[in-house]
Amino acid sequence: RTTMGGAVVLDPAPPRRLSPERLELIERDDIAATVHAPVRLDSLRHLAPSDLDAVERAGDWLFSREWLETFAEELRAHIAAADPLDPGVAVPPTAWATAVVPRLGLEQRGSKLYLRGAAASLGDRTDAAARLEAELAEAGYTPVPVEDRELGAYLEREGRLVRVGDGLAVGAGAHAQARQLLVEECRREGSIALARFRDLLGTGRRPAQLLLERFDADGVTRRIGDARVLRRRASRG
């Protein structure tokens, strides 16, 4: 609190919605009781800088233990309801997330939060995965539609398929064989055209094009005119 023009200013930087209870707490110098969700430390220094021991702190942010525990419980509930293929939830898109997330008892991987040690699983999609892999094996170099995008992403992370184009995929084995044919031809001839790659695969133009575009995206090849050449790292591998 401070004094201005002979009057006592209880809260020079109040929230948008004031309540009589909040002002009463501030008047009693019970600043900690006014803190719930994260607020910046600087916003409270002018109130009672020596009376914040009862408030949790993470970096430049202050919050109550009750808020932290409630927020962690809410996140755990969302994780419990998440897809087993990716049992995580997005990191909160807030300014305080970087400071507060390490206090939640969760594991951050990239932009998501998981229970510590949690691993993705097929859950009730085991049969669907088996059917899709059988279809991929039968199709060979010809991409097949993957309607369940989450399942496709999971199987790709597991190294069991490779997505090409929009909503299509080939089996990991077919992808590896196609890459080998491509690399060997480029090493032998210096480059490869779409028509030649199509002939090597024994498939149609569209499947060959989709595979070449994926190899371009993965940094295996680069396009020069109507042909592809190996990038340096692929030519050394």
C-alpha positions as CSV (number, residue, x, y, z in Angstrom):
1,R,0.0,0.0,0.0
2,T,1.1,3.6,-0.4
3,T,-0.1,7.1,0.3
4,M,-1.2,9.7,-2.3
5,G,-2.6,13.1,-1.5
6,G,-3.2,12.2,2.1
7,A,-5.2,9.1,1.1
8,V,-4.2,5.5,1.5
9,V,-4.0,3.6,-1.8
10,L,-4.5,0.0,-1.0
11,D,-3.8,-1.4,-4.5
12,P,-2.1,0.8,-7.1
13,A,-2.3,-2.0,-9.7
14,P,-5.6,-3.8,-9.1
15,P,-7.1,-6.6,-11.3
16,R,-9.9,-5.7,-13.6
17,R,-12.5,-7.0,-11.2
18,L,-12.1,-5.8,-7.6
19,S,-13.9,-7.3,-4.7
20,P,-14.4,-6.0,-1.1
21,E,-12.8,-9.2,0.2
22,R,-9.6,-8.5,-1.8
23,L,-9.3,-4.9,-0.5
24,E,-9.9,-6.2,3.0
25,L,-7.0,-8.7,2.7
26,I,-4.7,-6.0,1.3
27,E,-5.7,-3.6,4.1
28,R,-4.7,-6.3,6.6
29,D,-1.4,-6.7,4.7
30,D,-2.4,-10.3,3.9
31,I,-1.1,-10.0,0.3
32,A,-0.4,-13.7,-0.1
33,A,-4.1,-14.5,0.3
34,T,-4.9,-12.3,-2.8
35,V,-2.7,-14.4,-5.1
36,H,-4.2,-17.4,-6.8
37,A,-3.4,-17.8,-10.5
38,P,0.0,-16.7,-11.7
39,V,0.9,-13.0,-11.5
40,R,4.2,-11.3,-12.1
41,L,6.3,-10.7,-9.1
42,D,6.8,-7.0,-10.1
43,S,3.1,-6.4,-9.9
44,L,3.1,-7.1,-6.2
45,R,6.4,-5.6,-5.0
46,H,4.7,-2.3,-4.3
47,L,2.1,-3.9,-2.0
48,A,4.1,-5.9,0.6
49,P,7.4,-7.1,-0.7
50,S,8.3,-8.7,2.6
51,D,5.1,-10.6,3.0
52,L,5.1,-13.1,0.2
53,D,6.6,-16.1,1.9
54,A,3.3,-18.0,1.8
55,V,3.1,-17.6,-2.0
56,E,4.7,-20.1,-4.4
57,R,7.2,-18.7,-6.8
58,A,8.6,-19.9,-10.2
59,G,10.9,-17.5,-11.9
60,D,9.2,-14.1,-12.1
61,W,5.8,-15.6,-11.3
62,L,3.8,-15.9,-8.1
63,F,0.8,-18.2,-7.5
64,S,-0.9,-20.1,-4.7
65,R,-0.2,-23.7,-3.9
66,E,-3.9,-24.4,-4.2
67,W,-3.9,-23.1,-7.7
68,L,-0.8,-25.2,-8.7
69,E,-2.3,-28.4,-7.3
70,T,-5.7,-27.8,-8.9
71,F,-4.1,-26.9,-12.3
72,A,-1.9,-30.0,-12.1
73,E,-4.9,-32.2,-11.4
74,E,-6.8,-30.7,-14.3
75,L,-3.9,-31.5,-16.6
76,R,-3.7,-35.0,-15.4
77,A,-7.4,-35.5,-16.0
78,H,-7.0,-34.3,-19.6
79,I,-4.0,-36.6,-20.0
80,A,-6.0,-39.6,-18.7
81,A,-8.6,-38.8,-21.4
82,A,-6.1,-38.4,-24.2
83,D,-5.6,-40.7,-27.1
84,P,-3.4,-43.7,-26.1
85,L,-1.5,-43.2,-29.4
86,D,-0.2,-39.8,-28.1
87,P,-1.1,-39.6,-24.4
88,G,-0.2,-36.0,-23.8
89,V,-1.7,-32.5,-23.7
90,A,-0.4,-29.3,-25.2
91,V,1.7,-27.0,-23.0
92,P,-0.5,-24.1,-22.0
93,P,0.1,-21.2,-24.4
94,T,0.6,-18.6,-21.7
95,A,3.5,-16.3,-20.6
96,W,4.0,-18.2,-17.3
97,A,4.2,-21.7,-18.8
98,T,8.0,-21.9,-19.1
99,A,8.4,-21.1,-15.4
100,V,5.5,-23.1,-14.0
101,V,5.5,-26.3,-16.1
102,P,8.6,-27.7,-14.3
103,R,6.6,-27.5,-11.0
104,L,3.7,-29.7,-12.3
105,G,5.4,-33.0,-11.8
106,L,4.9,-33.9,-15.5
107,E,7.3,-34.6,-18.3
108,Q,7.6,-32.2,-21.2
109,R,8.4,-33.6,-24.7
110,G,8.4,-31.0,-27.3
111,S,5.2,-29.0,-27.1
112,K,3.3,-31.5,-25.0
113,L,3.1,-32.7,-21.4
114,Y,3.0,-36.3,-20.4
115,L,2.9,-38.4,-17.2
116,R,6.5,-39.3,-16.3
117,G,7.5,-42.4,-18.2
118,A,4.3,-42.6,-20.2
119,A,4.5,-44.3,-23.6
120,A,2.2,-44.3,-26.5
121,S,0.3,-47.5,-27.2
122,L,-2.2,-48.9,-29.8
123,G,-4.9,-49.5,-27.2
124,D,-8.0,-50.7,-29.0
125,R,-6.4,-50.0,-32.4
126,T,-4.2,-53.1,-32.5
127,D,-6.4,-54.8,-35.1
128,A,-6.7,-51.7,-37.2
129,A,-2.9,-51.4,-37.2
130,A,-2.5,-55.0,-38.3
131,R,-5.0,-54.5,-41.1
132,L,-3.3,-51.3,-42.3
133,E,0.2,-52.9,-42.3
134,A,-1.1,-55.9,-44.2
135,E,-2.6,-53.6,-46.8
136,L,0.7,-51.7,-47.1
137,A,2.6,-54.9,-47.5
138,E,0.3,-56.0,-50.3
139,A,0.4,-52.6,-52.1
140,G,4.2,-52.4,-52.2
141,Y,5.4,-49.1,-53.7
142,T,1.8,-47.9,-54.3
143,P,0.7,-45.6,-51.5
144,V,-2.6,-46.5,-49.7
145,P,-5.0,-44.1,-47.9
146,V,-4.6,-43.8,-44.1
147,E,-7.9,-42.6,-42.8
148,D,-6.9,-42.6,-39.2
149,R,-4.3,-39.9,-39.1
150,E,-3.4,-40.5,-35.5
151,L,-2.8,-44.2,-36.1
152,G,-0.6,-43.3,-39.2
153,A,1.5,-40.8,-37.1
154,Y,2.0,-43.4,-34.4
155,L,3.0,-46.2,-36.9
156,E,5.4,-43.7,-38.6
157,R,7.0,-42.8,-35.2
158,E,7.4,-46.5,-34.6
159,G,9.1,-47.0,-38.0
160,R,6.4,-49.1,-39.4
161,L,5.2,-46.9,-42.3
162,V,6.2,-43.7,-44.1
163,R,3.6,-41.1,-45.0
164,V,3.7,-39.6,-48.5
165,G,1.4,-37.1,-50.1
166,D,-1.8,-36.1,-48.3
167,G,-3.2,-38.9,-46.2
168,L,-1.2,-41.7,-48.0
169,A,1.5,-44.0,-46.8
170,V,3.8,-46.8,-47.9
171,G,5.2,-49.6,-45.8
172,A,8.6,-49.0,-44.2
173,G,10.1,-51.9,-46.1
174,A,8.9,-50.6,-49.5
175,H,10.2,-47.1,-48.6
176,A,13.6,-48.5,-47.7
177,Q,13.8,-50.5,-51.0
178,A,12.7,-47.6,-53.1
179,R,15.4,-45.4,-51.4
180,Q,18.1,-48.0,-52.1
181,L,17.1,-48.2,-55.8
182,L,17.1,-44.4,-56.0
183,V,20.6,-44.0,-54.4
184,E,22.2,-46.8,-56.4
185,E,20.9,-45.3,-59.7
186,C,22.0,-41.8,-58.8
187,R,25.5,-43.1,-57.8
188,R,25.7,-45.0,-61.1
189,E,24.3,-42.4,-63.4
190,G,24.7,-39.1,-61.5
191,S,21.0,-38.3,-61.5
192,I,17.5,-39.9,-61.9
193,A,14.4,-38.8,-63.8
194,L,10.9,-39.5,-62.7
195,A,10.3,-41.9,-65.7
196,R,13.4,-43.9,-64.8
197,F,12.5,-44.2,-61.2
198,R,9.0,-45.3,-62.2
199,D,10.5,-48.0,-64.3
200,L,12.8,-49.2,-61.5
201,L,9.9,-49.5,-59.2
202,G,7.7,-51.1,-61.8
203,T,4.8,-48.9,-60.7
204,G,2.8,-45.9,-62.0
205,R,3.9,-42.3,-62.4
206,R,2.0,-41.0,-59.4
207,P,3.5,-43.4,-56.8
208,A,7.0,-42.7,-58.1
209,Q,6.4,-39.0,-57.9
210,L,5.1,-39.1,-54.3
211,L,8.1,-41.1,-53.2
212,L,10.5,-38.7,-54.9
213,E,8.8,-35.8,-53.2
214,R,9.2,-37.5,-49.9
215,F,12.9,-38.1,-50.6
216,D,13.3,-34.5,-51.5
217,A,11.6,-33.5,-48.2
218,D,13.8,-35.8,-46.2
219,G,17.0,-34.3,-47.7
220,V,17.9,-37.4,-49.7
221,T,17.6,-35.7,-53.1
222,R,17.2,-32.3,-54.6
223,R,15.5,-31.5,-57.9
224,I,17.4,-30.0,-60.8
225,G,15.1,-29.4,-63.7
226,D,13.4,-32.7,-64.5
227,A,15.9,-34.8,-62.6
228,R,17.0,-35.5,-59.0
229,V,20.5,-35.7,-57.7
230,L,21.7,-37.0,-54.3
231,R,22.5,-34.5,-51.6
232,R,26.0,-34.8,-50.2
233,R,25.0,-36.6,-47.0
234,A,22.9,-39.2,-48.9
235,S,25.8,-39.8,-51.4
236,R,28.1,-40.5,-48.5
237,G,25.7,-42.9,-46.7
